[in-house]
Every structure is written in C-alpha cells, then in structure tokens.
Amino acid sequence: MEEGHITHFEVRDYECDIQGIVNNSVYQNYLEHARHVFLKSKGVNFTQLAMNNINLVVVRAELDYKSPLFSQDKFIVTTHIEKISKIKFCFHQNITRISDNRLMLQAKVTGTSINEKGRPIRFDGLNDLII
C-alpha cells in the first residue's frame, strides 16, 4: 500500500475479549476513527457537510485479520483514499503494530455520499482527498 495518513493508537484493556486479544469488532472503531482524523486533516468538516445535506456513509467493509493485537500494544493505522467513481470512494487502511512493524489487519472500506433523502450524490471535494 502506498504511504498515507498515519494515526497512532494504543490498545486499551477494555477493548480485549476473554481471550486477551482485541475483539474483532473493535478494529472497525479504530479504522473509523482513523478515517475521520484523515478527513479532518484534509479540511472535511462533517458538521458542515451534514448542514449542507451531504452525508458520507460506508457501503462496504472488507477486513482481512492477519494477527491479533493485545492490551497496551501500540499501533498505527495508515489511511489513503481512492476514487472509484463519481460517487464512490474507497479507503485503503492498514493496521501495523509498532514494536515489530507487523501487519495486523488490511481493510478496504467503500463509501459514498448521500443527500437528506438517502440518495447517492456526488461529493465535489473528493478529488482534494486523493493522496
């Protein structure tokens, strides 16, 4: 994956399940937060978009779990975006543990923008997001 925006994290105890590893659903929270930080770094204001009746939504998420994270592991989420069509975009994201530079998860999260009626619309700011 090409170099992209980097967000730093540390696993918190309560994110782990009875097996002592990060619960699979928690990874989606990490990815979502990293996408929001990425978009904010590009000047995308969710509040302003919503006020303009533009909502960015996920339509598909593909997650390939490679290895588990454990409590107190420090890791990064690398994010970049690819334009798929006039109305669709895909976030490519990797989770990498810092201590050994090990790839823990690869994800492709496809999104679109919709209006107040839930219909897909073109998000003109998309081209500014491409790294």
URMO-V364627 format. One record per residue. RES is the residue in three letters. PSI is psi in whole degrees, -180 to 180 (NA if undefined). NEAR is the number of other C-alpha atoms within 12 Angstrom. Layout:
res = (RES	RES)
psi = (PSI	PSI)
near = (NEAR	NEAR)
//
This chain:
res = (MET	GLU	GLU	GLY	HIS	ILE	THR	HIS	PHE	GLU	VAL	ARG	ASP	TYR	GLU	CYS	ASP	ILE	GLN	GLY	ILE	VAL	ASN	ASN	SER	VAL	TYR	GLN	ASN	TYR	LEU	GLU	HIS	ALA	ARG	HIS	VAL	PHE	LEU	LYS	SER	LYS	GLY	VAL	ASN	PHE	THR	GLN	LEU	ALA	MET	ASN	ASN	ILE	ASN	LEU	VAL	VAL	VAL	ARG	ALA	GLU	LEU	ASP	TYR	LYS	SER	PRO	LEU	PHE	SER	GLN	ASP	LYS	PHE	ILE	VAL	THR	THR	HIS	ILE	GLU	LYS	ILE	SER	LYS	ILE	LYS	PHE	CYS	PHE	HIS	GLN	ASN	ILE	THR	ARG	ILE	SER	ASP	ASN	ARG	LEU	MET	LEU	GLN	ALA	LYS	VAL	THR	GLY	THR	SER	ILE	ASN	GLU	LYS	GLY	ARG	PRO	ILE	ARG	PHE	ASP	GLY	LEU	ASN	ASP	LEU	ILE	ILE)
psi = (141	160	142	-163	139	131	131	143	166	134	132	148	-43	-7	-5	149	-171	-21	-7	11	161	129	139	-34	-25	-31	-35	-33	-44	-48	-43	-46	-43	-38	-42	-42	-42	-51	-41	-39	-21	6	12	121	107	-39	-46	-41	-46	-39	-26	15	37	122	127	126	152	134	-15	141	124	117	126	106	125	-42	149	151	151	165	135	2	136	137	166	152	121	132	133	163	146	134	128	-40	-171	-25	-6	148	157	127	127	123	140	142	124	127	135	-40	-34	9	33	133	122	-31	143	139	148	117	115	136	171	175	140	157	-174	-17	3	14	139	138	163	132	103	-24	-1	-43	-29	-15	-17	127	NA)
near = (19	16	15	25	30	29	30	24	25	25	28	21	19	16	26	23	19	12	14	19	23	30	25	25	17	23	37	30	18	35	39	30	23	34	39	26	24	30	30	19	20	21	17	24	20	21	14	14	23	17	12	16	21	28	28	37	30	23	19	17	23	22	24	21	23	18	20	28	38	27	23	20	28	23	33	34	41	38	39	35	33	28	26	19	19	19	28	28	32	32	43	38	41	40	40	34	28	23	16	13	17	22	25	31	31	28	34	31	32	29	33	31	33	24	21	16	11	14	16	23	24	24	28	19	22	29	19	16	26	23	22)
//
